[in-house]
Amino acid sequence: ADILTPNQPEAEKNLGRELATETDLLDGGRELLEASGAKHLLITQGKDGMTLFEGGGLAQRIPVFNQRDVFDVTGAGDTVVSVL
């Protein structure tokens, strides 16, 4: 796969632990990327933005832009994938 896009709860479920801190998130994302064999991993984090993981241990935080109140997030992950 070129890219996987789990949300944070899905990533936590696959890892069997919470990603409570920035360090937890970075370590967990790198672990999932390596275990999956994908080229990239993008963990979506709702109001906290997203984090993109790439080979070689690179990680980039993508903050929320133009944040508004969100009432229904159904399909948000599909939108992210389609844009990518």
N, C-alpha and C positions, 0 to 999 in steps of 0.2 A: 504494500500500500504506500502511496505517496504521503498521505496524511490521515491521521486519526483525530477526531474532535470530541473527546468525552467532556462532559461538564464536570465540575469538581466533585459532586456526589458520586458520579459514575467512576471517576478516577479513584476516589477513596475506597469504593466498594471493591474495585479490582485489586487494589493494594492491600486491603484488609486493615487500613488504619486511616485516621483523620489527617488532613493536610492543614493543620491549625496555624502554622507559622509560615513565613516566607521561605525559611530554610526547608521545612517539611515539603512545601510545594515544589521547590526546585529539585530536591532529592527524589521525591516521588515521581515527578514528571520525567526526569532522566531515567529512572528505573523502568517506568512504563514504556518509554521510547525504546530502550534497549531490549526489553522483553518482547515487544511487539514486532521488532524488525522493520517498522515503518521508517520512512525517511524523515518525517516530521510528526510532531504531536502538538496539538493546540488544546489546552485546557481552558474551557470557557468558565468564567467565574461570576456571572451575573453582574451585579452593580460594581464589582471589583475589576472588571475588564477581562483580559485573557492573558495567557502566557504561552508563548510559542517555543517549543523545544526542537533543536536541530542536532544532527550528528556532531560529534566532537565536544559534547557537553554544553553547547551554546544555548542560552535561554534569553528570550526578550519579552519584557512586560509590555502589554498593549493596554493603555488605560482607556476608560470609557470616555467617549467624546460626545459632547452635547447631550449630557444626561438629562432624561426626563422621567417622570413617573411612568412606570411600566405596570400595566394592569393584567396582561396576558402574555406569558413568555412562550406559549406553545408554538413550536416551529422555529424558535430563535436559532437553535443549532443548525437547522436546515438552511437558514439564511446565511449563516457564517460559512458553511460548506459551499454554497452556491457562489458566494463572493470569492472565495479562495479559488 
